Amino acid sequence: MKKEENKKKPIYKKIWFWLVVLILVGAASSTFGKNTSKSTSSSNANSSSKSSSNGNLVSLTNFNKINLSSSNGDSKETIRKLFGKKEASTSSSTVENIKTELLTWDSVDNGSFASNITINFDNDHAVVKSISGLKVNRSKKLSLSDFEAISDGQSQDDVKNKLGEPNGYTITDLAGYKSEVWEYTSGIKGSVGANFNITFTDGKVSGKSQYEMK
């Protein structure tokens, strides 16, 4: 009987289920959001250009202010007020009657043309936030040897001292699971599109990956 009860345990109670859902929603939104979202409008585009010239609130500073938590993370309305405008696009997914939402704001302050901020919500609580395309001036290009010198257990401060500021962050606080992924995409030695990521758990390096570095 116990084995049967374990097999019937609701899928939504498993952390991996939520992580998979959020990853799928995020991937779909980043690829297709600007083309398929019904919420994108010319008025949003106009407000985006105006905010860039008159003090853009879609910034790393305000990104850092967003509170993440499955129980009391910031709501969509709170974040809209923080950024001073409605999101540029939305995406949602429903699995086993559980709905997750992802909102995207583009044209980040001090960001590249394709820069954006995305926020994942669970029951209108922010649980994952991501910012990409930040411009970073590096004194030298980062090489494969620099990447390989980073090892598990190193602190965030240690990594930042050695590699400099990242071009993006993805931060997760979901059902007790907390992690950060730092994305480096500019000033990288290697083929076109060379980049690497460093993953932190509890403030320490727990993983890393690279593409086409030299």
Phi, psi and omega in degrees: 000320181297321180296319180294322180294322179294322180294330183268006180301127183307134184297330184289352179272358182259131183300320184298329179298314181294321180296317179297315180301312182295320179296317180295316179297315181297318180296317180295319182292317182294331182274318188243352189307314186290336183267331189249344185293132178284342185277345180290134182216164180296328180295322177295319181296318179295317180295329179294315181293325179293319183293330180294325183270342184244023181103090185282119180275348176278085191223166177297323180301312180286330174302318181292341181278346185289125180271130179251135175181140177294335184261324183217030176296158181302147180275169177300318182296320178299318182287325175300319178292322180297318181274351176077011179193167177285157179297156179280329180206160179225158175210146180217159179213139178236122179230127181053041179066014176255125183254130172242151180230149176228126179246142183234131172246132181254184179055062180289141176302134183058036180242165177286178182302322183264013183295149177200167173237131177237142179232127174266137181239141172239112183054043178065023172245126178295128181235340177220134175228143183219137175231138183220162176080020178289137178280132180225128176268120182251142180287334177208159179287143179274132185252173178299325179293325176297317179298314183292340180284347179275129183232160179303140177099346179290150182279164177297320179298320180296315180295317181293324177295325183274323187250345183086185182291141175281166177271353179191160180225143167233120185240132184236135171219094189222115177051042179088352179266123181234135178202163174226142173237124177259133184247125178248118185231350181240152180065042182247130174285130179148195180289170177301129181090004179301139182198170174206157179236146173238127180256136179240139171233126184055037176079004181239148178300128179234358179179164178199157178208151180220160179225121172057032177277158178226000000 
